[in-house]
Amino acid sequence: MGVPQVAIIGRPNVGKSSVFNWLAGRRIAIVDPVAGVTRDRITHLVQFGERFVELVDTGGMGIEDSDNLTENVEEQIEAAIDSAALILLVVDTREGVTPLDQEVAKRLRYVSVPVLCVANKTDAPSLDPQADEFYQLGRKVIRASARENRGKSEIVEAILDRLPPPEVGERPPEEAVMKVAIVGRRNAGKSTLVNTLAHAERVIVSEVPGTTRDSIDVRFELDGRPLVAIDTPGFRRTKSISSDIDFYGAHRGQRAVRRADVVLLFFDATQRISKVDKQLCEYIAQQYKPCIFVVNKWDLVAASMPTDKWVAYLRDTFRTMWYTPIAFITAQTGKNVKAMLNHAQMLFKQSRARVQTAQLNKLLRAAVEKNSPPASQSHRPKIFYASQVAEQPPTLVLFCNDPQAISQGYQRYLLGVFREKLPFCEVPIKLYLRRRERTDSRDEVDAKLAK
């Protein structure tokens, strides 16, 4: 599993961004008395004891955005809830329980992860009785104040107590059922593939674009191993979404990407790459999902177009995803489908791989010796050591003296080295830079460089 995410949820102006900055230990999110400042999700990696956690700040639930972006804000909140291992429901002690607090609590009633109620702005013990009123929302209440630094240790302790236990050691591949999301623009042949996989008319196949309006899970077997294919609605450009059905179809398609282990991004071999394809690819990359570019209906163009031409076309269009494998299939006949699914299983295995810290630091040391970080403002950044802290996606943390001084170009260089030498060659790698604590004496890379 990846780094567990702790989503900070609540109505507008209860101090969610203040709580986010407070727990992160630095000012990251904008704090402003005007409701609605936060729109997109903001994430930050923090370390609580021995556990790494991603804090996720979100916009206010129930706000009417001044720029008509209410739907976008709600999408971001929903995505944060879907991905969370734990939710902090932030409320305002001074204002007491409001109808909107009750509405937010109602929306969180059926989530499957723990929810803690953080009664923010409980600045002094005299306000504790007011904070206790929030027990009526049905959650454990922690009295806290981001401004007065009150209750932080209780929040951290409660988070650590409720997070899922870290996974240790190797797991046999049979323990997990791979979920494959099949996405693409409308009429690219996604449902046809699902029917081919299921050997039955499990989903409707039609030449009418937009037939599939919801995400559908289809369980099937490949060489005796169970898999789940998630058929999704065809994606459309945002300005082309003309009805509630279209809106919720796109929303469920994105949700399918988020819960998938591997994504098959479909292209129609008879059509040019569109803006929708580019938007989809960007969304998949933002979610750090292993992906295969699937060129479908290849039988219609194989005689007149070499595969090399389509490969060059895809590589030139999606340059940041140069490592993504490409499959040429005919979904209707099943040609090359089994090979594509076998490759998807390889990606699944890569995304769940673990490397030993010693192996990772040996590779990092060699990379730094070959090409040290460029100087920034007359001083040389130092990378002390690295650690893999999670999987799906593989998540690496580099501890250094000045994270801001490690340029994006140098980070791309290191990612290239890791991708080439570690078992992550075709999947996204999440890379974090953290400042080494003063009490941390580990110096596995630079100490040996100095010898």
C-alpha positions, 0 to 999 in steps of 0.5 A: 500500500502507498503512504497512508493519507489523512484527509482534513475535511470540514465546512468552510472557515473552521481552520482546516488549512491552519490545522494542516500547516500546524500538523505539517510543522510549516506554512504550506496552505494559504490561511485566510478568513475569507471562506473558499480560499482552498480549492484544490487538494494540497498534500504534504508528507510528514513523519509521525514517530516511525510512520510517514503520512500524507496530510491532505488539505481540502476546500470547504464542504458546502461552499458556493464558489465565487468563480463557479468552481463549486463542482470542481471543489467537490470533486477534489474533496470526494477524491480526498475522501476516497483515497484517505486512510483516516479523516480529520473532521475539523469543526469550530468550537467557538461557533458550535455545531452548525447545520452544515457541520451536521451535513458534513458529518452525515456525508462521512457517516458511511465511509469505511475509514476512521473519522476523528472530530478535531474541535479547533479553536478550543484555545483554553480549557474554559472552552472544553465544554463547548467542544464536547457538544460535537460528540453529537456528531457521533465521532471521537472529539479531540479538543485542539487549537492550531493557534495556541498549539493545543492538542497536537500530541493527542491528534498525532497519537489518535492518528497513529492508533487508527492507521492501518498497520504497516505491511512488512515482508514479502507478500505472495502475489495470490493475496491480491486481486489486480484491478484493471481500469479500462479508460478512454474517450467514447467509442474506443472499444472499452466495453468490447474488451470487457466482453472479450475478457468475460467471454460473455455479454456482461456489459452492453456493447454499442456503436452509440457513443456514451452507452456506458454511464457507470463504472462496472466491475467484471470479475474474470480469470487469466490462467487461473488467477482472478482479476477485476476489469473496471469498465468506465464511461467514455470521457468527454471534454469538460465543456462538452458535459451537457447533463448530470449523467455525463457529469457523474459518468466522468466523476465515476470514471475518475474514481475508477482510476483512483481505485485501480491497480493498473490503468489501460488507457485506450486509443482508437487506432483510426483516430488522432490523439485528442485533448481528452486523451491528453487530459486523461493521461495527465489525470492518470499521472497525477494519481501515480497509476501504472498504465499501458497505452492500448492502441485498439482496432489495430486490425483496421490500420495494420496493413497501412501503418507500421507500429513504429509510427504509432509508438513515435506518435505516442512518445512525442505526445506524452513525453513525461510518460516515456516509460509507459509500455504500449500494446497494440490489440484488437479487442473484438477478436482478442488479438494480443489481449492476453499478452497485454494483461500479462504485461499489466500483471508485471506492472502490478508486481513492479508497483508492489516491489520493495527494495532494501535500504542498503541496495537503494543507498548503494545505487544513490551513492553511485548516482551522486558520485557520477553526477553530484547535485549542482550548486545552488546559491554558492553552496552544494546540496547534500543528499545523506541517504534514501529510504523506500517508505511505501509501495503502490506507488513505490515511494522514495524519500531522500533526506538532504540538507536543503530540499529546496536546493535539489533542482527538478532536473536533478530529481529527474536524473535520479528518477531515471537512475532508479527506474533503470536499476530498480524493479520499477522500470515501467511504473510511476515513482513518487519521490519526496525530499525531506530535510534531515533532522539535527538528531539524525546522524545517518550519513550513508551517501556523503560520508562515503563520498568524503573518503 
